[in-house]
């Protein structure tokens, strides 16, 4: 008789709790004075849903269905999420692989221009065990189990993000972690 591991139950429970993405809570200040000090700024709790996806021509795709619980103050932003990851490559003629995803993101606003962040994500092994997509493990274009840190700078409509992330190979355990330096430049219109 196959026993279902405790992690499967706890992951399912977290997905259930985060599926209520329409619930929004906010603590408000009773004093409507416009001269509120930063220490008295309201604290915000809210949930959100996102579906980042990417198709890489001639190689494969992924879709991440993610629910998050967010906490925001004047200087802090904290996000805890859980979701389902669907991914496949052109080398697989079977159904796509489905994995669970747990993620966390912490950001501290140093001043009005710069902020420091830490992020992490854990992917479970594929739920459909017969599918083993070895070509996407440790590939930086696909979601991976990883830890990251960086510094963001916002200058009017331009955002510069410089950081490092370490990818861990939790699915195959055949090679050690891989650290990647990354930078991102976003220009808003």
VOPAGU-2260 file (C-alpha; in pm, 1 decimal, decimal comma):
REM VOPAGU-2260
SITE   aa  ch    i         X         Y         Z
SITE  UNK   A    0       0,0       0,0       0,0
SITE  UNK   A    1     143,2     336,1    -103,0
SITE  UNK   A    2     151,3     602,5     165,7
SITE  UNK   A    3     104,4     963,6      63,3
SITE  UNK   A    4     382,2    1177,6     215,2
SITE  UNK   A    5     298,4    1450,1     464,9
SITE  UNK   A    6     445,1    1714,4     230,2
SITE  UNK   A    7     175,5    1637,4     -29,8
SITE  UNK   A    8    -100,9    1702,9     224,2
SITE  UNK   A    9      59,1    2021,5     355,6
SITE  UNK   A   10     124,1    2152,4       2,7
SITE  UNK   A   11    -239,4    2086,6     -91,0
SITE  UNK   A   12    -357,0    2269,1     220,9
SITE  UNK   A   13    -140,6    2573,3     137,1
SITE  UNK   A   14    -278,0    2577,6    -219,3
SITE  UNK   A   15    -631,8    2563,3     -79,1
SITE  UNK   A   16    -569,8    2854,8     157,9
SITE  UNK   A   17    -410,8    3071,3    -109,9
SITE  UNK   A   18    -685,1    2999,7    -364,0
SITE  UNK   A   19    -904,2    3270,8    -210,1
SITE  UNK   A   20    -741,2    3548,8    -411,4
SITE  UNK   A   21   -1038,9    3783,8    -377,0
SITE  UNK   A   22    -993,5    3836,0      -1,8
SITE  UNK   A   23    -835,5    4171,0      78,8
SITE  UNK   A   24    -760,6    4308,7     424,1
SITE  UNK   A   25    -625,0    4647,8     518,5
SITE  UNK   A   26    -550,2    4813,4     848,7
SITE  UNK   A   27    -636,4    5182,5     831,1
SITE  UNK   A   28    -544,7    5474,5    1050,0
SITE  UNK   A   29    -842,4    5635,8    1223,8
SITE  UNK   A   30    -676,4    5977,5    1205,7
SITE  UNK   A   31    -740,8    6128,0     862,7
SITE  UNK   A   32    -471,8    6393,0     909,7
SITE  UNK   A   33    -255,1    6421,1     597,1
SITE  UNK   A   34      60,3    6480,5     803,4
SITE  UNK   A   35     101,8    6116,7     906,4
SITE  UNK   A   36     456,8    6017,1     991,0
SITE  UNK   A   37     609,0    5713,4     810,5
SITE  UNK   A   38     591,7    5515,4    1135,4
SITE  UNK   A   39     212,4    5560,3    1136,7
SITE  UNK   A   40     153,9    5456,3     775,4
SITE  UNK   A   41    -108,0    5182,8     733,2
SITE  UNK   A   42      -8,9    4818,5     702,3
SITE  UNK   A   43    -158,4    4626,3     410,0
SITE  UNK   A   44    -230,5    4254,2     382,0
SITE  UNK   A   45    -370,7    4129,6      52,4
SITE  UNK   A   46    -368,7    3826,9    -174,0
SITE  UNK   A   47    -294,1    3814,6    -543,6
SITE  UNK   A   48    -291,9    3570,3    -831,9
SITE  UNK   A   49     -43,5    3563,3   -1118,9
SITE  UNK   A   50      17,0    3339,3   -1417,5
SITE  UNK   A   51     365,1    3405,1   -1555,4
SITE  UNK   A   52     432,8    3204,7   -1867,9
SITE  UNK   A   53     698,2    3184,4   -2134,3
SITE  UNK   A   54     732,9    2992,4   -2459,8
SITE  UNK   A   55    1081,8    2941,2   -2599,1
SITE  UNK   A   56    1054,1    2872,9   -2972,4
SITE  UNK   A   57    1199,6    2539,4   -3072,3
SITE  UNK   A   58    1253,4    2428,7   -2711,4
SITE  UNK   A   59     951,6    2437,5   -2479,5
SITE  UNK   A   60     729,2    2636,0   -2246,7
SITE  UNK   A   61     621,2    2683,7   -1886,3
SITE  UNK   A   62     313,3    2821,9   -1708,2
SITE  UNK   A   63     314,6    2900,0   -1336,3
SITE  UNK   A   64     -25,5    2939,4   -1166,0
SITE  UNK   A   65      65,0    3120,9    -844,0
SITE  UNK   A   66    -133,6    3257,2    -546,1
SITE  UNK   A   67      43,4    3486,9    -300,8
SITE  UNK   A   68     -18,7    3638,3      39,7
SITE  UNK   A   69     135,6    3986,7      50,4
SITE  UNK   A   70     230,3    4216,7     338,0
SITE  UNK   A   71     327,1    4576,7     268,5
SITE  UNK   A   72     435,6    4865,6     489,6
SITE  UNK   A   73     615,6    5189,9     418,9
SITE  UNK   A   74     959,1    5021,0     381,9
SITE  UNK   A   75     884,4    4646,3     365,3
SITE  UNK   A   76     721,9    4422,6     105,7
SITE  UNK   A   77     686,3    4050,9     184,2
SITE  UNK   A   78     524,5    3794,8     -43,8
SITE  UNK   A   79     465,7    3423,3      28,1
SITE  UNK   A   80     324,1    3210,1    -250,5
SITE  UNK   A   81     227,1    2863,8    -362,7
SITE  UNK   A   82     128,3    2737,9    -702,3
SITE  UNK   A   83     131,8    2478,1    -975,3
SITE  UNK   A   84     397,5    2470,8   -1247,8
SITE  UNK   A   85     325,6    2320,6   -1590,9
SITE  UNK   A   86     626,2    2275,6   -1820,0
SITE  UNK   A   87     720,7    2078,7   -2129,8
SITE  UNK   A   88     980,0    2061,9   -2406,3
SITE  UNK   A   89     966,6    1956,7   -2770,4
SITE  UNK   A   90    1168,1    1646,5   -2675,6
SITE  UNK   A   91     879,2    1507,0   -2469,4
SITE  UNK   A   92     595,6    1334,5   -2656,7
SITE  UNK   A   93     396,1    1270,6   -2336,2
SITE  UNK   A   94     181,4    1499,1   -2124,0
SITE  UNK   A   95     351,8    1803,7   -1970,3
SITE  UNK   A   96     517,5    1776,1   -1629,5
SITE  UNK   A   97     333,4    1926,2   -1331,5
SITE  UNK   A   98     518,4    2034,0   -1015,7
SITE  UNK   A   99     431,9    2223,8    -700,7
SITE  UNK   A  100     591,4    2561,4    -632,1
SITE  UNK   A  101     653,9    2743,9    -303,3
SITE  UNK   A  102     811,1    3090,2    -314,7
SITE  UNK   A  103     900,2    3384,2     -92,8
SITE  UNK   A  104    1011,4    3740,5    -167,9
SITE  UNK   A  105    1135,3    4001,7      82,1
SITE  UNK   A  106    1212,7    4360,8     -19,2
SITE  UNK   A  107    1337,5    4646,0     199,5
SITE  UNK   A  108    1318,0    5000,9      66,1
SITE  UNK   A  109    1642,8    5175,8     163,7
SITE  UNK   A  110    1526,7    5514,6      34,5
SITE  UNK   A  111    1300,7    5645,7    -244,0
SITE  UNK   A  112    1545,0    5523,6    -510,7
SITE  UNK   A  113    1704,3    5198,1    -390,3
SITE  UNK   A  114    1574,0    4876,6    -239,3
SITE  UNK   A  115    1734,7    4546,8    -137,3
SITE  UNK   A  116    1561,6    4211,2    -192,6
SITE  UNK   A  117    1588,9    3839,1    -112,8
SITE  UNK   A  118    1392,9    3575,4    -302,0
SITE  UNK   A  119    1355,7    3199,8    -296,4
SITE  UNK   A  120    1160,7    2930,7    -476,1
SITE  UNK   A  121    1123,7    2556,5    -421,9
SITE  UNK   A  122     989,3    2321,8    -690,0
SITE  UNK   A  123     871,5    1974,3    -601,3
SITE  UNK   A  124     960,1    1677,0    -820,2
SITE  UNK   A  125     707,0    1618,2   -1098,7
SITE  UNK   A  126     367,1    1491,1    -980,2
SITE  UNK   A  127     344,5    1264,5   -1285,0
SITE  UNK   A  128     656,8    1064,0   -1204,2
SITE  UNK   A  129     691,0     889,3   -1540,1
SITE  UNK   A  130     779,3    1220,6   -1703,8
SITE  UNK   A  131    1142,6    1317,5   -1655,9
SITE  UNK   A  132    1231,7    1636,3   -1841,9
SITE  UNK   A  133    1605,3    1629,1   -1781,1
SITE  UNK   A  134    1681,4    1894,4   -2042,3
SITE  UNK   A  135    1515,9    2175,7   -1841,7
SITE  UNK   A  136    1670,9    2103,1   -1500,1
SITE  UNK   A  137    1932,4    2363,4   -1407,4
SITE  UNK   A  138    1832,5    2564,9   -1718,9
SITE  UNK   A  139    1811,8    2936,9   -1623,0
SITE  UNK   A  140    1524,2    3012,8   -1865,0
SITE  UNK   A  141    1288,2    2773,0   -1683,8
SITE  UNK   A  142    1169,8    2805,9   -1321,0
SITE  UNK   A  143    1404,6    2624,4   -1081,5
SITE  UNK   A  144    1459,5    2573,0    -711,1
SITE  UNK   A  145    1669,0    2880,7    -636,4
SITE  UNK   A  146    1773,0    3152,5    -393,1
SITE  UNK   A  147    1849,7    3507,2    -502,2
SITE  UNK   A  148    1943,5    3849,3    -374,4
SITE  UNK   A  149    1991,4    4186,4    -536,1
SITE  UNK   A  150    1964,5    4562,7    -539,5
SITE  UNK   A  151    1700,6    4759,6    -733,3
SITE  UNK   A  152    1721,7    5122,4    -834,1
SITE  UNK   A  153    1422,5    5324,6    -959,6
SITE  UNK   A  154    1502,0    5641,2   -1153,9
SITE  UNK   A  155    1181,7    5804,9   -1287,6
SITE  UNK   A  156    1062,3    5548,7   -1548,6
SITE  UNK   A  157    1379,8    5337,5   -1547,3
SITE  UNK   A  158    1438,9    5040,3   -1314,2
SITE  UNK   A  159    1781,2    4877,9   -1280,8
SITE  UNK   A  160    1805,5    4540,9   -1102,8
SITE  UNK   A  161    2146,3    4385,5   -1026,7
SITE  UNK   A  162    2181,1    4062,5    -831,3
SITE  UNK   A  163    2284,0    3700,5    -805,5
SITE  UNK   A  164    2087,6    3378,4    -784,6
SITE  UNK   A  165    2186,4    3023,1    -705,5
SITE  UNK   A  166    2002,1    2738,4    -878,6
SITE  UNK   A  167    1980,7    2408,7    -690,5
SITE  UNK   A  168    1925,0    2077,3    -866,8
SITE  UNK   A  169    1655,3    1921,1    -650,7
SITE  UNK   A  170    1508,5    1696,3    -920,3
SITE  UNK   A  171    1812,5    1499,8   -1038,7
SITE  UNK   A  172    2072,1    1557,8    -764,1
SITE  UNK   A  173    2345,1    1490,4   -1019,2
SITE  UNK   A  174    2537,1    1816,5    -999,0
SITE  UNK   A  175    2590,8    2092,0    -745,2
SITE  UNK   A  176    2435,4    2438,1    -730,8
SITE  UNK   A  177    2501,7    2691,1   -1004,5
SITE  UNK   A  178    2534,1    3064,0    -925,2
SITE  UNK   A  179    2438,8    3317,4   -1191,1
SITE  UNK   A  180    2492,7    3694,7   -1184,4
SITE  UNK   A  181    2204,3    3879,4   -1343,4
SITE  UNK   A  182    2103,5    4231,4   -1434,6
SITE  UNK   A  183    1778,0    4368,6   -1569,4
SITE  UNK   A  184    1694,9    4709,6   -1714,1
SITE  UNK   A  185    1327,1    4809,8   -1748,6
SITE  UNK   A  186    1209,4    5129,6   -1913,8
SITE  UNK   A  187     849,5    5243,5   -1863,4
SITE  UNK   A  188     651,0    5460,1   -2101,0
